[in-house]
Amino acid sequence: MDSQHHRLFFSGKGLKIPGRSALFLFFCSFMLATPALAGNERIIFLHHSTGNIIYTDGNVSGWIADYNATHNSSYVIEDRYYPTTPYPWANYPYDYWNLWVNGTCRADNPNIHCLDQLTADFQVVIFKNCFPVSNIEADTGSPDITSSRKSLENYKLQYAAVRDKLQQYPNTLFIFWTGAPLHRLATTPEKADRARQFATWVKNEMLTGGTYPNIRVFDYFDLTAGADNMLRYEYEKSHTGSDSHPNTLAATDVGPVFAQFIIDSAQDFFDSTGGGQGSSWTPPLPEAKTPVPATALLLMN
């Protein structure tokens, strides 16, 4: 019922209600009109390998369990590889558009669940791209929302469409991740710059020009990228190979920050009547823990 209906129903017009009954009905109406406070939401984190490293090695679920124990809350978080079989192993802007907007998702398969199923089971839905999202080619000047080509012009169309689709689920909180930076031996300065541009667009521009109260942005790129817009040296799995997966140090640095961001975002959204405008947050960068050799600095510059 809307608030006007509440006022009319419980105003007592035309009714003779004993004092205790009136007080009871007033209390019930107050409870119905007051939004539920955060603290017991079910959360799903959709990811591939990079997300799994941060979630598992960063002990995100353990951090939230500890938070529950000390704050009398009961958040429940789980993670899921998504999308996967029968869909290709790809979770880029094109793929979320293709699944959720273009209708490739399936209601009967959790590996490619549609938003209807995800939002029925979870109050917070978090999704990310794996690091190849940062292998961004130059724009052609002909953006195509139906193209899987990795370019800024296509990404922006696809994520804008996803952003708008999410507004059909106003009671669910959605958290975008910015992209993951590539290893310095797996990219070029030009591609790294475009990766930064995409992260900046998601964080600073995607939510402008409209009202998107149920969207937040976790700036993973800024947490793990160096000044060269590539994976920070101390977060590389190997300094001689080109694997762009983050190492355990990255996970233990980022995991608690990510977990805190989830809690803060849930409280901001569910403890208010509408959550306010969509927002993003850049977590503080940890201090570098491993000196970068001079030879590596030459490669990185």
C-alpha positions in Angstrom: 0.0 0.0 0.0 1.2 3.5 -0.6 1.5 6.0 2.3 -1.8 7.8 1.4 -3.6 4.5 1.5 -2.1 3.9 5.0 -3.3 7.3 6.2 -6.8 6.7 5.0 -7.1 3.2 6.2 -5.8 3.9 9.7 -7.2 7.4 10.2 -10.3 6.0 11.9 -12.7 8.0 9.7 -16.2 6.6 10.2 -14.9 4.1 12.8 -15.1 4.0 16.5 -12.0 2.2 17.7 -11.1 1.7 21.4 -7.8 3.4 22.4 -5.7 0.2 22.6 -6.9 -1.0 19.2 -6.2 2.3 17.7 -2.7 2.3 19.2 -2.1 -1.3 17.9 -3.3 -0.4 14.4 -1.1 2.7 14.4 1.9 0.6 15.4 1.2 -1.9 12.6 0.9 0.9 10.1 4.2 2.4 11.2 6.0 -1.0 10.9 4.5 -1.6 7.4 5.5 1.9 6.2 9.1 1.7 7.6 11.7 0.1 5.2 13.5 -3.0 6.5 16.9 -2.3 7.9 20.0 -4.0 6.3 21.6 -6.9 8.0 20.1 -10.1 6.6 20.5 -9.7 2.9 21.5 -12.6 0.6 24.4 -11.7 -1.6 25.7 -13.3 -4.8 29.1 -12.6 -6.4 29.3 -13.5 -10.1 32.8 -14.0 -11.3 35.4 -16.0 -13.2 39.0 -16.7 -12.1 40.2 -13.2 -11.0 37.1 -12.8 -8.9 37.6 -16.3 -7.4 41.1 -15.3 -6.3 40.0 -12.2 -4.6 36.9 -13.9 -3.0 38.7 -17.1 -1.9 42.3 -16.0 -1.0 41.0 -12.7 0.3 38.6 -14.5 2.6 35.6 -12.4 1.8 33.1 -14.8 3.2 35.1 -15.2 6.4 35.3 -11.4 6.8 31.5 -11.1 6.5 31.0 -14.0 8.9 33.2 -12.2 11.4 31.3 -9.0 10.8 28.0 -10.8 11.5 29.4 -12.2 14.8 30.4 -8.8 16.1 27.5 -6.7 14.7 24.4 -8.9 15.3 23.8 -9.2 11.6 23.1 -12.2 9.4 24.4 -11.4 5.9 24.7 -14.4 3.7 27.2 -14.3 0.7 27.9 -16.9 -1.9 29.9 -16.8 -5.1 29.2 -18.4 -8.5 31.2 -18.9 -11.7 29.0 -17.0 -14.1 28.4 -17.4 -17.0 29.6 -20.8 -17.8 28.4 -23.9 -19.7 26.4 -23.8 -21.9 27.5 -20.2 -22.4 31.1 -19.5 -23.5 33.6 -18.6 -20.8 33.2 -14.9 -21.2 31.9 -12.2 -18.8 32.5 -8.9 -20.5 30.1 -6.1 -21.1 28.9 -7.8 -24.3 28.1 -11.0 -22.4 26.0 -9.3 -19.6 24.1 -7.4 -22.3 23.7 -10.6 -24.3 22.5 -12.6 -21.3 20.3 -10.1 -19.4 19.2 -7.6 -22.1 19.3 -9.7 -25.3 17.6 -12.7 -23.6 20.3 -15.4 -23.9 19.9 -16.3 -20.2 17.9 -19.3 -19.1 15.5 -19.5 -16.1 16.3 -23.2 -15.6 20.1 -23.1 -15.5 22.0 -21.3 -12.7 25.1 -21.0 -14.9 23.2 -18.5 -17.1 20.3 -17.4 -14.8 18.3 -14.4 -15.9 17.9 -11.4 -13.7 14.4 -12.6 -12.7 16.0 -15.7 -11.0 19.0 -13.9 -9.5 16.8 -11.1 -8.0 14.3 -13.6 -6.6 17.1 -15.4 -4.7 19.4 -12.5 -3.8 19.0 -9.0 -2.6 22.5 -8.0 -3.7 24.0 -9.0 -7.0 27.6 -8.3 -7.7 29.2 -8.9 -11.1 32.6 -8.3 -12.7 34.7 -8.9 -15.8 37.8 -11.0 -15.9 41.1 -9.3 -16.9 40.8 -9.8 -20.7 38.2 -7.0 -20.6 41.2 -4.6 -20.5 42.5 -5.9 -23.8 40.7 -3.0 -25.5 41.1 -2.2 -29.2 40.8 1.3 -30.7 37.4 2.5 -31.5 36.2 2.3 -35.1 33.8 5.2 -35.0 30.9 2.7 -35.6 29.8 1.4 -32.2 27.7 -1.8 -32.2 25.9 -3.0 -29.2 25.6 -6.5 -30.7 29.4 -6.8 -31.2 31.7 -8.8 -28.9 34.6 -6.7 -30.1 36.4 -5.2 -27.1 36.3 -1.5 -27.6 35.3 1.5 -25.5 32.5 2.5 -27.9 30.9 -1.0 -27.7 31.4 -1.4 -23.9 29.7 1.9 -23.2 26.6 1.0 -25.2 26.4 -2.5 -23.7 26.8 -1.4 -20.1 24.4 1.5 -20.5 21.8 -1.0 -21.7 22.6 -3.2 -18.7 22.4 -0.3 -16.3 18.9 0.6 -17.7 17.8 -3.0 -17.5 18.7 -3.1 -13.8 16.2 -0.4 -13.0 13.4 -3.0 -13.6 14.5 -4.5 -10.2 14.4 -1.5 -7.9 14.5 -3.5 -4.7 17.8 -5.2 -5.6 21.2 -3.7 -5.1 23.6 -4.2 -8.0 27.4 -3.7 -7.7 29.5 -3.3 -10.8 33.2 -3.9 -10.6 35.5 -1.8 -12.8 37.8 -3.9 -15.0 41.0 -5.8 -13.9 44.3 -4.4 -15.2 46.6 -6.5 -17.4 50.1 -7.6 -16.6 52.8 -5.2 -18.0 54.0 -8.0 -20.3 50.5 -8.7 -21.6 49.5 -5.3 -22.8 50.7 -2.1 -24.4 50.6 1.5 -23.0 47.8 2.3 -25.5 45.6 -0.6 -24.3 46.4 0.1 -20.7 45.3 3.7 -21.2 42.0 2.5 -22.7 41.5 0.2 -19.8 41.8 3.1 -17.4 39.4 5.1 -19.6 36.8 2.3 -19.3 37.2 2.1 -15.5 36.9 5.9 -15.2 33.8 5.8 -17.4 32.1 3.1 -15.3 33.0 4.9 -12.0 32.4 8.5 -13.0 30.2 8.7 -16.0 28.0 5.6 -16.4 25.6 6.8 -13.6 25.4 10.5 -14.7 22.4 11.8 -16.7 19.9 9.8 -14.8 18.8 8.3 -11.5 20.1 4.9 -10.7 19.5 4.4 -7.0 20.1 0.6 -6.9 23.6 0.7 -8.5 27.0 1.0 -6.8 30.5 0.7 -8.4 33.5 -1.0 -6.7 36.7 0.4 -8.3 38.8 -2.7 -8.4 40.9 -1.3 -11.3 42.2 1.6 -9.2 43.0 -0.7 -6.3 45.2 -3.0 -8.4 46.6 -0.8 -11.2 49.8 1.2 -11.0 50.5 4.6 -12.4 51.1 2.9 -15.8 47.5 1.5 -15.7 48.9 -2.0 -15.6 48.7 -4.6 -12.8 50.9 -3.3 -9.9 54.3 -5.0 -9.8 53.8 -6.4 -6.3 50.5 -7.9 -7.3 52.0 -9.9 -10.2 52.0 -13.7 -10.0 55.2 -13.7 -11.9 57.6 -11.0 -12.8 58.9 -12.9 -15.9 55.6 -14.4 -17.2 52.6 -12.5 -18.5 49.8 -14.0 -16.4 47.5 -11.2 -15.5 45.8 -13.0 -12.6 46.5 -11.2 -9.3 48.6 -12.9 -6.6 47.7 -13.8 -3.0 49.0 -10.4 -1.8 46.5 -8.7 -4.0 43.7 -10.9 -2.7 44.6 -10.3 1.0 44.8 -6.6 0.4 41.6 -6.3 -1.7 39.4 -8.9 -0.1 38.7 -7.1 3.2 38.2 -3.8 1.4 35.7 -5.5 -1.0 33.9 -7.1 1.9 33.6 -3.8 3.7 32.3 -2.1 0.6 29.6 -4.7 0.3 28.4 -4.1 3.8 28.6 -0.3 3.5 26.7 -0.4 0.2 24.0 -2.7 1.6 23.5 -0.5 4.6 23.4 2.6 2.5 20.8 1.1 0.2 18.5 -1.0 2.5 18.6 1.3 5.5 17.1 4.1 3.5 13.9 4.5 1.6 15.5 4.5 -1.8 19.2 4.3 -1.4 19.9 7.7 -3.0 21.7 8.2 -6.3 23.9 5.4 -7.6 27.4 5.9 -6.5 31.0 4.7 -6.7 33.8 4.6 -4.3 37.6 4.3 -4.8 39.0 2.3 -1.9 42.4 3.5 -0.5 45.4 2.1 -2.3 47.6 -0.1 0.0 51.2 0.9 0.3 53.6 -0.9 -2.0 55.1 -3.8 -0.1 57.8 -5.0 -2.6 60.4 -2.7 -4.1 60.3 -2.6 -7.9 63.7 -3.5 -9.5 65.2 -0.9 -11.8 64.9 -3.3 -14.7 61.2 -3.7 -14.1 60.8 0.1 -13.9 62.3 0.3 -17.3 59.8 -2.2 -18.6 56.9 -0.4 -16.9 57.7 3.1 -18.2 
